[in-house]
């Protein structure tokens, strides 16, 4: 069985989404990539989470061609593989339809950096893509979903590791990280800060959010060469 360890990590990321209440039924998916072999491991399409085992994970190449597996890969495969090709620093991708993050996506609104919880994980607003055109929806829809994310990040010069999530307009969030664990962790935090943002904007519609100084202080205490959070190895 190819990539047994990565299969296990991807399975655990998928199950973490269930444990944290981010998916319903068979919604959502997680994947991971082995950069040395350029092989992707992804959840199979439409299989109940309580039935999933490492051997059920599907292995594809970085362009989505199945290399090993008897089941159909996630219907979002083309989005995942495009993100891997265009964001070479990431090692895993997670997609959910979590309630509050998806609400922002459906409203076509970014999630503003309103507090330090957000700033600990996302270096600025979590962006939302432009709506997909009718042509994109009628064509290679799943590929175009990834293309919309990539275009927004490249056009706005956003580092995908500094803001490891994006809302697809009218759809739902995609998150990523250096590992499957990190990507799932970021998806859980995204939903938490989306809920906080919704509540904050309900209480005060014109809430201004964190200053650049506070954003820097909280983000860089956890990220980068001068990070101080946690224990030293």
Secondary structure as the mmCIF struct_conf table of DSSP 4:
data_model
#
loop_
_struct_conf.conf_type_id
_struct_conf.id
_struct_conf.beg_label_comp_id
_struct_conf.beg_label_asym_id
_struct_conf.beg_label_seq_id
_struct_conf.end_label_comp_id
_struct_conf.end_label_asym_id
_struct_conf.end_label_seq_id
TURN_TY1_P TURN_TY1_P1 UNK A 2 UNK A 3
HELX_RH_AL_P HELX_RH_AL_P1 UNK A 4 UNK A 19
TURN_TY1_P TURN_TY1_P2 UNK A 20 UNK A 21
TURN_TY1_P TURN_TY1_P3 UNK A 25 UNK A 26
STRN STRN1 UNK A 29 UNK A 34
TURN_TY1_P TURN_TY1_P4 UNK A 35 UNK A 38
STRN STRN2 UNK A 39 UNK A 42
HELX_LH_PP_P HELX_LH_PP_P1 UNK A 43 UNK A 43
STRN STRN3 UNK A 44 UNK A 44
TURN_TY1_P TURN_TY1_P5 UNK A 45 UNK A 46
HELX_RH_3T_P HELX_RH_3T_P1 UNK A 49 UNK A 51
HELX_RH_3T_P HELX_RH_3T_P2 UNK A 54 UNK A 56
BEND BEND1 UNK A 57 UNK A 57
STRN STRN4 UNK A 58 UNK A 61
TURN_TY1_P TURN_TY1_P6 UNK A 62 UNK A 63
BEND BEND2 UNK A 64 UNK A 64
STRN STRN5 UNK A 66 UNK A 68
BEND BEND3 UNK A 70 UNK A 71
HELX_LH_PP_P HELX_LH_PP_P2 UNK A 72 UNK A 72
STRN STRN6 UNK A 73 UNK A 73
HELX_LH_PP_P HELX_LH_PP_P3 UNK A 74 UNK A 74
TURN_TY1_P TURN_TY1_P7 UNK A 75 UNK A 76
HELX_RH_AL_P HELX_RH_AL_P2 UNK A 77 UNK A 86
TURN_TY1_P TURN_TY1_P8 UNK A 88 UNK A 89
STRN STRN7 UNK A 92 UNK A 95
HELX_RH_AL_P HELX_RH_AL_P3 UNK A 99 UNK A 107
TURN_TY1_P TURN_TY1_P9 UNK A 108 UNK A 108
STRN STRN8 UNK A 111 UNK A 111
BEND BEND4 UNK A 115 UNK A 115
HELX_RH_AL_P HELX_RH_AL_P4 UNK A 116 UNK A 119
TURN_TY1_P TURN_TY1_P10 UNK A 120 UNK A 121
BEND BEND5 UNK A 123 UNK A 124
STRN STRN9 UNK A 126 UNK A 126
STRN STRN10 UNK A 128 UNK A 128
HELX_LH_PP_P HELX_LH_PP_P4 UNK A 129 UNK A 133
HELX_RH_AL_P HELX_RH_AL_P5 UNK A 134 UNK A 138
BEND BEND6 UNK A 139 UNK A 140
HELX_RH_AL_P HELX_RH_AL_P6 UNK A 141 UNK A 155
TURN_TY1_P TURN_TY1_P11 UNK A 156 UNK A 157
TURN_TY1_P TURN_TY1_P12 UNK A 160 UNK A 162
BEND BEND7 UNK A 163 UNK A 163
STRN STRN11 UNK A 165 UNK A 167
HELX_LH_PP_P HELX_LH_PP_P5 UNK A 168 UNK A 168
TURN_TY1_P TURN_TY1_P13 UNK A 169 UNK A 170
BEND BEND8 UNK A 171 UNK A 171
STRN STRN12 UNK A 173 UNK A 177
BEND BEND9 UNK A 178 UNK A 179
HELX_RH_AL_P HELX_RH_AL_P7 UNK A 180 UNK A 203
TURN_TY1_P TURN_TY1_P14 UNK A 205 UNK A 206
HELX_RH_AL_P HELX_RH_AL_P8 UNK A 212 UNK A 222
BEND BEND10 UNK A 223 UNK A 224
TURN_TY1_P TURN_TY1_P15 UNK A 225 UNK A 226
BEND BEND11 UNK A 229 UNK A 230
#
